[in-house]
Amino acid sequence: GGPDCLVSVDPPPGIYFYPPSQIFARKGDYVWHHNQVVPNLCWLHVVGQSSLRTHLWGMWMLRPYSRGSFGGLFMCYLTTRSFEPTICIQGGPWKLDQCDIRSSSDLPSTAIVTVYRSDVTLSESALGGLEPIKLRRKTKLDTGEIEEFWGEMNGGLVCLDDSWCVLLGCTVDQTGEGAAAVRFSEFSGGLLESCLIQNNDMGVMVDDNARVACYSSLFQHNRQGAFYAGPTISKDSEVELVDNTVCENSCLDFDRYGIWSSSRRPPNLVQRDNRENW
């Protein structure tokens, strides 16, 4: 699909795979060891058979000016290097409908990273870590001491550059210590509506010049709080929080900070009709 697109049924190692326009994937497990790349100006639509019974184990790289959709798929990349995402989106518009996108639990990673001027919409989907977060122990290399931590730094969605992301009726959960369920940084922006944000270290993180709106969403069991303003928050950042429910277990220190993790706030903040400390 699109100009200059080719079909390769057996791409050699290290060579980009130029997919056909539409793929219907039967239920089962599909595993690959090289990135599946949708090149510039190409488009791809992938639909899975049955409800999340089509499992895609590998990394996707969606290049600038690419576009398409994924539907009814379970997607996860068991990375061997830190901070590699399951899906890196550089183009758009891309739509993910009724998918389950997970990041590896063994190393710091992220389910979805959006960069450049990407345009992404997720509806009725789930994303986050592959396994439930639990208390773990590891040995420090320098001192040999044993320390406890709540899982690796596995994020759900990280939005960077000028990317725009919309989450509608989504669940973001099981992200590890030090990671936010959803993070907006640099000049990115997005909307969360009717979402469930639970079992994370932090709920939604806003930093730099990000522009974020969150409506009618539920926050529960987020250890460091529902919302966090990063250390480089800019005077141009904008955040609007309306009609959200934040449970008591997502308020780190409600008397001091309310629904935020610290005393920092976005300069242009609107909070209205939120139910706090339930």
Buried (B, 14 or more C-beta within 10 A) or exposed (E): BBEEBEEEEEBEEEEBBBBBEEEEBEEEEBEEEBBBBBBBBBBBBBBBEEEBBBBBBBBBBBBBBBBBBBBBBBBBBBBEEEBBBBBBBBBBBBBBBBBBBBBBBBBBBBBBBBBBBBBBBBBBBBBBBBBEBEEBEEEEEEEEEEEEBBBBBBBBBBBBBBBBBBBBBBBBBBBBBBBBBBBBBBBBBBBBBBBBBBBBBBBBBBBBBBBBBBBBBBBBBBBBBBBBBBEEBBEEBBBBBBBBBBBEBBBBEBEEBBBBBBEBBBEEBEBEEBEBEE
